[in-house]
Amino acid sequence: MEGEDSGGIQEVPLDPAYGYTKEKPIKVGSGLPVSGPKAEQYYLNQLRGPNGEELQYERAGSCRGFGRGLLDIYTVTYDGLDKPKTLYIN
């Protein structure tokens, strides 16, 4: 999944595990116009699939992070994706 340059997400992480494990959660909030859960939704609303597909997401719960407090867990899908992806957000 790639970020769309619309004033929010500016970079695509180089680490393929970034966001997919609780040890390497996505860090949102810094530089966004909102904070807390709204920052997570703002971030997720800007993500797109590899061909620009709009994502659908659902909060699946939370878990204890790797030394980072609580993380939110989201299940993400888009048209053409074989199986849902799980994202961890701090």
RAUR-V336487 format. One record per residue. PSI is psi in radians with two decimals (none if undefined). OMEGA is omega in whole degrees, 0 to 359 (* if undefined). Layout:
psi=(PSI/PSI)
omega=(OMEGA/OMEGA)
This chain:
psi=(2.42/2.68/2.61/2.34/1.54/0.59/-0.19/-1.40/2.20/-0.34/2.68/2.16/2.54/-0.43/2.01/-0.29/-0.17/2.12/-0.31/-0.07/2.71/-0.30/-0.36/1.09/2.77/2.30/1.97/2.88/-0.77/2.09/-0.03/2.69/-0.05/2.99/3.03/-2.57/-0.56/-0.57/-0.67/-0.79/-0.70/-0.82/-0.92/-0.62/-0.35/-0.26/2.63/2.74/3.08/-0.38/0.43/0.21/2.45/2.43/2.64/2.40/2.73/2.35/2.17/-0.14/-2.76/2.89/2.90/2.23/3.02/1.39/0.29/0.35/-2.61/2.49/2.57/2.51/2.26/2.45/2.22/2.39/2.85/2.77/2.24/-0.17/2.25/-0.83/2.65/2.63/2.61/2.23/2.45/2.22/2.31/none)
omega=(183/177/178/182/179/178/181/181/184/186/171/182/179/181/182/179/183/179/183/177/179/176/181/183/174/180/179/176/182/177/178/181/180/179/179/181/178/177/177/179/178/179/183/179/180/179/176/174/185/179/179/181/175/182/167/181/178/177/184/181/178/179/176/179/180/181/184/182/181/176/172/181/179/171/186/176/171/181/179/179/183/179/182/175/175/178/176/184/178/*)
